């Protein structure tokens, strides 16, 4: 059954069928071919119950938050401020790309939205200042992946919902690895450009007065992050309520800058509806598929397969990591999570690993999937913003950052405290 389901999944995705529909079709197939019970009769109740959760209300709110920030002009001002502070480093604006992506990751909750935001602002600068298109585009695509690691994160909300794990704990666990990844991205970029300066473009220095004046443009996004995360960890709001706080704060920021209009609000709401509908279709389809797979005995079959390998906890974990890396080449990231979490997490927990820790490890693996072909969404988002050149240039530019992520996977396995120390303190 494992082979049949995997083959069916990859085959349907190859036909360019929307992912949410693919999950429902696979569920129908499992029901007809492998289940002794008529599982279709529970479809309506199952879809309703998978959607009927107050936790999931945070998803459209965080999407709306990102839409308001993009259309409110916060991205351009943040990028300009970081340009003045970081362009003296080897790599120049590459560090502004990573820095801006890091700050927006702390508010948007979406990797694709973060990559699209930074790419829209940064790409014209690359063409004007003569940066190497591969490294420059790769830094944007890789920096965008931080959107699902640094809190608040839509993917961590989904993981917490599906595994009944504390979302505030997951947010805390993702903070140190996320910031460490951003730092490593910047260090690797600086090392590459120190060896080959031509890749980094012009290193520019700005007067101290200009840099100090630019700091004011970083205040809104830092205050927004403080409002969201602070309201959660002071006990004033749940993650869902904190998302609403973030939307209200983003509207205030946009209003102060004079960017709020009826057209802007309409575009933000329509964008939110489109993205949320896609996410929730995937969640509903995955809920039905997971129900049929569990009823047909796939979970027991997979556990028996893992036990049959005769490996210890670490060996089994490494096999699971390899499975995620392989699936990440072919399956969209949110779909990869919702399909595999109900199967993999019980196995990992039975091995003695912490579900919060594994959630962060999974997010790093999912981040890799965002910048590895052929399905890496961030690759296509950045290429669309470039409007010229080849997609292979973006892929090649992401290679150093993929290696950094592999290093982070190894670090998390070797030192679980990278993810678990902060939650244990608070």
N, C-alpha and C positions, 0 to 999 in steps of 0.2 A: 504493500500500500504506500510506503514511503516513496518508492520509485515512481509509482503512478501519479501521486499527488505532485511531486517535484516536476515531473515531465509535463503534466498538465498545466502547472503554474507558469513554467517558462514558455511553453508553447502558446498559451493564450496571451501572455505579455508580448511575445514576438509578433502577434497579429495586431498590436497597437490598440487592443481593447482597454478601455479605462480600468484602472486597477480595482476600484470598488466593485465593478461588474464582474471582473475576473474572480474575485473572492466569492461572490454569490454563485457563479457558475461552478466553481470548484466544490462549493458546499452541496449544490444540487447533484453533482456527479458522485461525490462520496456517499450521499444519501441513497442514490439509486444502485450503486455498485457494491458498496461495502457494509451498509447498515441493515440489520434485520428488522429495524423498526421504521415506520413512516415519519421521519424527522421533519419533513416539510410542514406537517400540521402545526408544529410549534414555531414556525417562522415569524408570524405576526407578533406573538408575545415576546419572542426573543429579541427582535429588532427594537420593539418598544422599550423593553427593559434595559437594553444596552444604551439607549439614548436618554433614558429617564434618570439622569444623575446630575445633581447640583454641581458636582466637581467639574463636569464638562462645560459648564457655562463659562468657565475661565478661558476656554479656547477662543470663542468669538471676541471676547473682550480684549485679550492680548493681541489678536489679529487687528482689531480696530485701533488699538494703541499704536501699533506699528504703522498702520495706514495714515493716521493723523500726523505722526512724526515725519514721515516722508513728505507728505503734502504740505506740512507746515514749515518747511525750509530748514528744519533743525539739522539735517544731514549735511547740507552744504556749509553751514556755519561751523559745525563741529570739525569737518574735514579741513577747513581753512585754518582753524586754530591749531590743530595737530600738525599741519604742514609747517607752521612757524616754529614749533617746538622740536620736531623730529627730523626735518629734512637735512640736518647737518650730519646725520649718521651715514655710514656706508649703505647705500641703497636708497637714500633720500625718501621720496614719497612712498616707497614700499612700506615703510614703517607707519606712515600716516594711514595707509590702507588697513593695516592690521590694527592700529590703535582705534580708528573709527569703527571698524567691525566689532572690536571688543566692547566699546561703549554702547553701540546699538544692540549688541547681544544682551546687554544688561537691561534692555527695555522691551525689545520686540518679541522675543520668544520663538522666533522662526529663523532658520538658517537661510532659506531661500529669500525671504524678505530682506535680511541683513545683506546678503550678497548683492541683491538687486539694487538696494539703496546705495551701497558704497560704489558699485560699478557705475551707476548713473552719474555720480559726482566725480569719480576719479578718472575714468577712461579719457575724457577730453584732455586732462593734464598729461597723461602718458604720451599721447600723440603729439602734444605741443612741445614737450620737453625732451623727447627722444629716448624714452625708456625702452629697455628690451621688452617686447610684448609678452614673452613667455613668463618670465619671473613676475612681472607686474600683474598680469592677469591671474597667475597662479596664487599670488598673495591675496587677491580679493576673494577668489573662490575658497581658499583655505580659511581665511579670516571669517568668511560668512558661516562656516560650519560651527563657529563658537556660539551661534544663536541658539543651538539646542543643548549646550552644555552650561553656559553661564546663566544663572537664574535671572528672571523667570523663563522657563522653557516649556513650550507646548509638549514636546516629546516626553519630558520628565513627568508632566501632568498625566499624560496617557499611560506611562509606565506605572505611576503610582495608582491610577484608577484600576488598571488591569490586575495589579498584584496586591492591591490593598496595602500599599506601603505609604508611609507618611510623606506627603509631598513637601512640607517644610524641611524634613530631614534630607530629602533628595536634593532640594535647592541648595542647602548648605553643603552637601557632599560634592556638588558639582562646581562650587566656587573656586576652590584651590586648584583642582585639575584644569579648569577652564582658563584661569589666569596664568597658570604655568604653561599651558599650551600656547597662549598668546605670546608670552615671553620667549618661548623656544622658537616660535615662528619668526619673531623679530631677530633673535640671535643667529639663526640659520641664514636668514636673508642678509644680515650684516656680514657674516663670514663669507658667503658666496660673492658678495659685491666687493669685499676687501681683496679677495683673490682675483676677481675679474671686474674691475671698476666700471668697465663699459656697460655692464648689465644694469647698473644702478642709476644711470643718468646723472644729472648735475646735482651735486651736494650744495645746498643753499643755506646761508646763515642770515638770520634776521636780527635787527637791533633788539636789545633787551626790552626797550619800551614797547615795540610792536608785539613781542611775545607776551608781555604782561597784559596788554590791552586785549589780546586774543583770548585770555583765560575766561573772560566774561561769557564767551560763547560755549564754554564747557559747563557752566553752572547749571543751565536748565536740565541737561540730560543727567547730570549727577544728582540733582535734586529729585528728578523723577525716579531714578533708581532707589534713592533713599526713601522716597515715599512708598514705593511698592514693597521693597524688602523690609524696610523698617516697620511698616504696619503689620507685616506678618509676624516678625520676631519679637515685637513688643506686645503681641497678643491682641492688638486692636482689630485685626482683620484676618479672615481665612485667605488662602490663596485666591479664591474666587472673588472675594470682596476686595482684595488688594488689586486685582486686575481692574475692577471698577474704579478704584481710587486712581490708578494709573491713567485710565482714560480721561477722567475729570482733570487731572493735572496736565495731561498732554493738551487738552483743549484750552486750558488757561495759558499755557506756554505759546500755543499757536495764536491765541487771541492777542497776547501782549505784542507779538511780532507782527500783528496786522494781517495774518494769513488765513483767518477764518472767514469763510464765505459759504453761501448756499451751495455753490458748485463744488467747493472743496469737501464739504460734509457729504454731499451726495456721492461723490467719487469714493470717498473713504468707506461709506456704508455699503456701496455696491461691491467694492473690492473685498470687504469683510464677508459679505454673503457668499461670494464666489468661492473664496478660500475655505470658509467654514463648511460649506456644503460638500466640498471635495473631501475634507478631513472626516466629516461625520459619515459620509458614504463608505469610506474606507473602514472606519471603526465598526459600523453596522455590518458590513460584509465580512470583516474579520471575526466578529462575534458569532455570526452564523457558521462560518467555516470552522472555527474552533469548536463550536458545539457539535457539529457533525463529525469532526475528527476524533474528539473525545469519545463520542458515542460509538464510533466504529472501532475504537481501541488503538488509535495511533499512538497515544501517549504511552500506553503500556508496551507497545511494540518498540517505540524508540528507547524507552528505559531499558528494555531487555537487550536491545542492540548495544547500548552504551555499557551495560554490565558485561555483555559478552566479549567486549574488547579486552577485559582483564586489566584495565588501567586503574591507577590510584586516582584520588581526587584531582591532583594537579594535571595528570595526563588526560583525564576526561575533560577538564576545563580547557586545556589546549585544543582538544578536538572540537569543542564547542566554538572556541575562538576561530578556528580554521573554517568551520561551517559558516559562521557569520561573514568572514572575509569573502568566501566564495559566493554566498548568496548576495552580498552587497554589490557584486558586479552586475547583477541582473534584476534585482527587485528594488523598487522605490522604497525609500528609507522608512517612512511611517508604516507602510504595508509590511515591511520586513519586521518591524517591531511587533505590530499587533498580531501577526500570524505566528510568530515564534515564541513570544513571551509566555503564553499559557502552557507551552510544551517544555521550554528550556528552563524557566525559572524554578519549577518544582524539582527538576533534576539537580540544578545548582544548589538549591537550598538543602536538598537531601545529602549533598556532598559536604555540607557544613559551612558553606559560604554565606556571607551576609547579603540579603536581597538589595539593600541600599547600595552596597559596594558593587554588586553585579550590575545594578542599573547604570552606574557611572561607567563601568567597563563597557557595557553594551552601547552607551551613547558614543564613546570614542570609536567603536567599530562602525557605528552608523554614520558618524562624521566622515570616516574614510569612504564609506559608500557614496557620500555626496560629491566626492571629487575623483572617483574612479570610473572609467568608462565601462560599458556603454550607457549606463542609466544614471550616472551622476548628475543630479539636477543642477547643482551649482555651476558645473561646466557650461551648461547650455544658457544659464542665466547670464553669466559673464560674457560668453560669446555673443549673445544677443545685444548686449550693451556696447560691444566693440564695433559692430557693424562692418568689420573688415577682417581679413586674415582668416586663418584656418583654426578649426576646433582643436586640432592636434597641438597647436601652440599652447593653448590653455592646459591641455592634458600634461604636456611635458613640464610646464611651469609648476604643476601641482606635485610632481614627483618628490622634491625635497620635503614637502609638508606631509605627504603620506608616510615617509620614513620617520618623521618626527612623531606622528600618531602611533606608528608601530612601537616606537620607543616608549610612548606613554602607556600603551597596553602592557608592555613588559614591566614598566615601573609600578603600575597599579597592582599587578599580580605579585611583584616582589615586595612592595610596600603598601599594603592596603590602607595604612593610615593616611595616605594622600587624600583619600576620599572620606575616611571615617573619623579623622581627628576632629574636624570642626563640628560635625553633628554631636560627637561625644562631649564636647565642651559646652554646647548650648542646649 
